[in-house]
Amino acid sequence: MPRSILSKETKKRVKEYKNADIVVGIPSYNNSRTIAHVIKAVSAGLAKHFAQYRCVIVNSDGGSNDGTLDIVKDTVVEDFSAILIEHPRYPVHKIVTPYHGIPGKGSAFHTIFEIASRLEAKACAVVDSDLRSITPEWVEGLLEPVVSHGFDFVAPLYQRHKYDGTITNSIVYPLTRALYGKRIRQPIGGEFGISKNLVSHFLKDKEIYTTDVARFGIDIWMTTTAVASGFKVCQSFLGAKIHDHKDPGADLSSMMVQVAGSVFNLMERYYAIWARVTHSDAVPEFGFKFEVSTDPVKVNLERMVEGFNQGISDLSTVWEKFLSPDVLTQLRKLAKSNILEFRFPKKLWVRIIYEFALAYHKSVISRHHILGSLTPLYLGRTAAFVNENLESTSVEVENEIERLCLEFEKQKPYFLSHFEKERL
């Protein structure tokens, strides 16, 4: 067996359990406010829906110093009858372990996957530790398609506030859908169900956990790898996702660089796959869809537009190295708009993303600088999205995102033709 990333103590705990049917992993770092609720929901979900299976919860922690680990160890579901659950046939066990490697979610997942593999689990799920809306039914939604229907990868399907998940909505979802041809709405959602075979596949790529994937890129790597490698994928409706929101105009630079960089890197790896894809298809869905309320997301429109305008002032000489002249001309015109009338056409945005991907592919300048210079353009596109959808319903916003996806698919031949020229 390859060198283990698990500590001696963790390997000893795993050996004591010998094997398990289901493993649910919860990565954490200073999540003392929310993790007790997550642990209780997962424990109740396993007891309610998978009582006949041997289940283990794995908390993979990144060095919390706020009492998170103590809360995990002490949290139990005290009264199963209160949630209409008979006494489970098997107790739900917990393994609490630090992870090793680059600080971030990917290293935590690496630990969870190795434990699931050593326990020979039939199915594995991962859920974020900052969730406030998780219920026991989420566990069923993520695991049932794997356990009972033969799927290898279950992506989440949420109802989110219209200003939440803007990186997903404006870049990651439409781009990965256009490239790989699968309409997985939340490719970086945070909660996934995974089969035994796919866990083994994820563990084969040891080097990936030493890259930026180990920080912010693990979700899109998992989704893309599952699709591109031909595994059976689906998505499951979980209801509302309510977690610790961030203003889409703030604190995004490092996340933007690492997520976009992961997407662009995966393009290089799976070129032979996505180059053959000419359209997108829906994937099977599980769960009963219903309308749910979501927490509001505050946005600072003025700061986003100012960030865009500052980018036009400071970065035009950088963009001149890889953006088309007509694109630059349009961007400079946008900088003259006032805040409330600020608009950023879909066609222009898609062209920009594809030209950034080409610049990254060619390494026309430092790839890190290419990715970093995307942030002010993202702020501009997000500001326009806010302006255009101030009064829009969730259905109307989803229709708007669908139109953006179709524009990505429409412009894919332009991107493919230029990408192929660089490979000749």
N, C-alpha and C positions, 0 to 999 in steps of 0.2 A: 504494500500500500504506500502511496506517495506520502511525503512528510506531512504530518497532521498540523493544523493550526490550532488545535484544541489544547488547553492546559491539561496537566496530569489529573487534576481534580475533576475536570469536566469529563475526561475520558473514563475516569473511574465511575462517575455517576451514570454515564451512558451504558457502561458495561453492566451495571447493576440492573438496569431495566431490560437488558438483552435485546428486545425488539419492541416495536410499536406499530400500530396500524396508521395512525395519523399524528403528524407533528404540526403545531401552529407556532410560528416564530414571531416574536415582537421585539424589534430593535428599539433601543431607548438611549436617550441622553438627557438627563435632567428633566424628566417628565413626571415629577411627583404629583402635579396637579391633576393629571388625567389618567395615569396608567392603572390606577386601581379600578376605575370604571372599565377600561379595556380588558383587564384580566378577568373581571367578573363576567363581562359579556361573553368572552371567549369560553370560559369555563362552563357557563350556563348553556351556550350553544352546543358545545361538545356533549354535555350531559343530556341535553334535550334531543338532539338530532343524531348523535353517534354513540349512544349508550352501549351498544354492543361491541364497540371497538376500543382497543387500548390506545389512549391518547396522551400525548406529552406536550406541554407548553414550554417553549424555550424563550427565555428573555436574554437577548444578546445585547449587552450594555457597553457603551463607549466611555465609561469612566465617570458616571454621574456622581455628583457630590451634594445633591439636594435631598437625599433619602429615598431616591427611586428604588434602589435595590431592596431596602428594608420593606417598602410598601409591597413590592412584588412578592417577597417571601411570606408576608403576613396576610395577603389578601386571599380570602376564600369566599365561596358562595355559601352563606350560612343557612339559608332556608330554601332548598330546592322546591318544596311544595308551594312556596309563594309564587313561583313562576311555572306552576303546573308541570313539574318534572318529577317523575318517580325517582327513587334512589338509584343512581346509575350503577350498572353492572360492574364497571371498572372505575376506580378512582382516577381523576385527572391528575397526572404528575406534573411537576414543574422542574425545569433545569434553569438556574440563573448563572450566567457565565459572562465574563468580560470577553470582548473580541480583540483580536490582534491584527495589526496591519495599519494601512492608511485610515485615519479617522474618518468615519462616514458610514452611510447605510450599506454600501456594497460589502464592506468588511463584515458588518453584522450579518448580512445575508449569507456570506460565505460560511460563517460559523454555523448558522442555522441549517444550511444545506448539508454540511458535513455531518452534523448530528442526525439529521433525517436519514442520510445515507447509511450511517453506522447502525441505526435502529431498523433499517430496511423498511421504512414507512411506505405504505401504499400511496399516500397522498400527503402533501404539505401545503400549508397556507401561511402567508405572511400578512400582518396588519400593522399599521402605524400606531405609535404609542400616544399620539396627541389627539386622537379621535374623541369627540364628545357625542357623536351620534351613532356609534356602533351599537348594535343589538345582537342578541343570540342568533337571529335569523341571518346575519351576515356570514356567520360560520357555515351555515347550511348552504347559502348561496355560493360561497367560494369553493366548498369541498364536494357538494353533492354531484356536480357535473363530472368531477374526476372519479369519485368513488363508485357512482352508479351508471354513468353514461359514457365512460371511456374517453373523456377529454383530457388533454395533457396540460392545457393552459387556460385558466379562467381569469379574464380581466374584469375589473369592476365597471359598473355602469351606474353613475350617480345622477342625482339632481343637485346642481350647484348654483350658487348665486351667479347672476350674469357677468359679474366682474371678477369672479374667482376663477383661477386656472387659466389666466390669459396667455401664458407661455404655451400651454397645451393647445388652447383654442386657435392661436394665431400662427403657430409654427409646428409643434410636434405632431398633433393629430393630422392636420391636412397634408403635411409633408410625408409622413410615414404611410398614410393611406394612399397617396399618389404613387409612392415608390413601390410599396409591397402589395398593394391591391386588396387589403383587408380593412374593413371599417371598424376598427377597434377604437371606440370613442375616447377611452381614457388610457392611453398607452403608458402614461407615467402616473397612474392613479394612486399607487402606494399599497393597495391590497390585491393579492393575487392567489389563485389556487394552482398547484403544480403537481403533476404526476411523478411517480417514482422514476420513470424513464427520463423525464425532462430534468429532474433534480440531478441525475447522473450526468446528463449532457452539460448542464451548467457547471458542474464540478470539473469537467475535463479541461476547461479553459482557465488554467491556474493564473496565467499572466494578466488576465483582464482585471483581477482584483488588486493589482499594483498600479493601476492607471486611475485617471479621473473618474472612471466608472464607479470606483469605490466610494466616491463622494456623492455626486448628484446623478450619475448616469446609469445606475444599476437598473432602474425600472424600464427605461427605454431599451437597454441592452437585453433584458429578459424578454420583453415583448417582441423585439425585432428578431432575436435569435430563435424564439419559438416559431414565428411565422416563416422566416427564411429557411429554417431547417426542416420544414414540412410537418411540424407537430400539429395535432388537432386542437384548434383554438375556439373559444366561445367567450361570451361576456354575460355577466349576471347582474341584474338590477338590485341595488342595495338600498335605495332610498336617498335621503339627503346625506351629503358629506359635510359635516360641521367640525371644523378643526381650528387651529390657531392661524387666522388669516394674516396676510401681509398686504399692505398697500401695493398694488401692481406697479406703482411708479417708484417704489423704494426698495433698497437692499436687494437688488436683483443681479448686479453685475457678475458676481462669481457664479451664481446659479445659471445665469444665461450662458456664460462661457462654457461651463461644463456640460450642460444639457445639450446645447447646440453642437458642441465639439463631439459629444458622444454620437449624436445623430449623423454628423458628417463623417466621422470615423467608420461608422457602420456601413455607410455608403460604399466606402472603399472595399470593405470586407465582402459585402454581398452584392457587388456590382452584377455578377453573372445572373443573380436571381432577379433583381428589380429591373434590369434592362429589358427583360422579356415581358414585363407586366404592362398591359395596355389599358386596363380599366380596374375599377374597384368593385368588390362584392361585399354584401352584408355577411356577418358571421352569426351563428346561432345565438339566441338570447334565452336566458332563464330568468325567472322571477316575475312577479306581478308588478307592473308599473302603476304608480299612483302619484298624485300631486302632493308635494310636501313643501313646507315653508323652510326657508334658509336664512341664515344670519346675514345682515347687510354687510357689504364690503365697502369701506370708505376709500375714496380715491381723491388724489390731489391733482386735478386736471391742470392747474397752472404749472405745477412742478414738472409734469410730464412734457408739456409743450415747451417749457423753458429748456428742459434737457434735450429735446429734439433740436431746438434752435441753436443751442450751444454746440451740439454736434455738427451742425451745418457749418458753423463758424470755425470750429477747431479741427474737423476731420475731413474736410473736402479734399485736401491734398492726399490723404490716405486713400479715400474712396476712388479718386481719379485713377489709381493703379489697377482697379479691377471692375468698377461699375461703368456701364455704358454711358456715353455722353448724354443721350436723351434721358436716361434715368437721373443723372445728376442735375440736369436742367429742371426736371419736374420737382426734384427735392428742394432746390433753391426757391422755386416758386411757392412751395408749401410753407417755407419759413416766413413768408410775408403775411400769412393768414393770422387773423386774431383768434384768441383762444376758443371762443364759443362757436366760431365758424370753421374751426380746423377740421379738415378732412384728409384722408389718406387712401386713395383708390386701391381696391383689391388687386387690380391688374398690376399696378406699380409694386405693391408689396410682394406679390408672388415673384415677380421678375427679380426683385432685390434679393429675396431668399435664395433663389436659384443661382444668382450671380455670386453671392457670398459662398455658396457651396462649391461653385467652380473655382473661386479664388482659393478656397481652402484646399481643394483637390490639387491645384497647381502650385500651392505654397508660394504665391506671388510675393508675399512678404511673410513675416512671422505669423504662424497660424494663431497664436495667442492674440496678436494685435488685430488680426482679421475679426476674430470672434468678439473681442472687446469693443470694437468699433460698431458692432451691430446694436449695442444697447440703446443709444439715442434714437435709432430708427425704430426699434421696438417700442420705445416710449411714445414716439409719434403715432405709430399705428394703433397703440392702445388708447391714446387720447382720442383719436378719431372714432374708434369703436365705442368709447364712452359717449361721445357727443351724438353719434348716430343712433344710440339705443337708450337714451335717457328715459323714454316712455315705453320701451318695448317690453313685451311679456317674455317669459322664458321660452315659449314656443317660437315667437318671432326671432329671438336671438339665435335659437338653434337653427332656424331656417337661414339666417344670415351666415352662420358658420358653415352650413352646407353649401351655400353659394361660393364661399371662399375655397372650400375643398374642391369644388368642381373647377374653379379657376386654376388651382394647383395641377389638377389632372390635365386640363386643357394645355397648360404650358409645359408639361413634362417633355414632350418631343423636342422642344427648344433646348431644354437642359440636357437631355440625353445626347443629342447630336453634338453639343459642345463638349460634353464629358468624354464622349468616345474619341473626338479628335485629339484630345490630350493623351489618350492611351495608345494612339498609333505611333 
